[in-house]
């Protein structure tokens, strides 16, 4: 099933050359998710939190239940890892908000 283009899309289609690739000059800049300093910080902080999250998730899974059950100061390691995950999420969010607002 083919959907007809909207008027704006139809104008763009008429302006494009028959090859279908569009007119791009050598001066056109390619968009990148790392194009700004803020974007680099955002991706970096997300990567750090992702690593912390997945390490916590794996080490508290059924396969590593014995490790997560080790008692430290009267509480299981899994509990400490969960608390660390929550606190690191708050700290990373605070760093992100402070960096974005400057």
N, C-alpha and C positions, 0 to 999 in steps of 0.2 A: 504494500500500500504506500503510495507516494503522497506526501503532504505538499501542497503548494506553498512557495515561499511567501513570507510577508512582504509588503512593499519595500521595506528597508533592505531585506535580503535580496530582493529582485534587483534593486539598483546596484548592489555590490556585485551580483552575479554578472550583470551586463558590463560592468567596468573591468572585470577580470579577463585576461587574455584566454584564447581558446585552449591553451595548454593546461589550464586549470590550476596553475601554481601561484598565480598572483604576481604582482610586481614588487619585488624586494630588491632594494639597493644594498650595496656593501655597507652603507652607513646605518642601516637598520640595526637596532640593538635587540639581542635575543633576551627574552624575559628569563630571569633566574630566581629561584626561591631564596638564594643567598645574595640578592642584589643590594641589600642595604645592611647596615650594621645592626639595626633592630631585628631584621629577619635572621641574621646569623645568630644573634643572642637567643632568639625564640627557638630556633631549631636546635641549638646547643643545649638549652635548658630542657627542652622536650626529650632529647636523647638521654640526658643524665637521668631524668625521672623515669624514662622507659627502662633503662638498665636496672635502676633500683627496684622498680615494680616487678620486672620479670625475675630477677634474682630472688626477691621475696616470695613470689608466686611459686617458683620451682622448689625452693627450699622448704616451703610449707605444704607441698603437695604430698600425696599418699606415698610416693616412692621414697621421700626423705622424711617420713613421719618420725623416725627415731631421732634424727638430727634436730628437728623442730621441737621435740619433746625434752631435750636436754634442759635440765633445770639450772638456772643462773639466778642467784639471790632469791630463790623461792618461786620464780616464775619461769615458764618455758621459753626457750629461745624464739619460738614462733611468735610469742606475744611481743617480745622486744622488737622483732623484725617488723611486725605490723605497726607498732607505735612509731618506729623509725620511718616507715613508709609515710605515715600520715604527717609527721613533723617535717620530713623532707619535702613533701608536697606543698605544705604551707610556706616553707622557706623559699622554695623555688618560685612559687607564685609571687611572693613578696619581692624577690629579686627581679622577676619579670616586670611587675608593675612599676617598680622604682626605675628600671631601665627605660621602659616605654615612655614614662611621663617626663623624662629629661629632654 
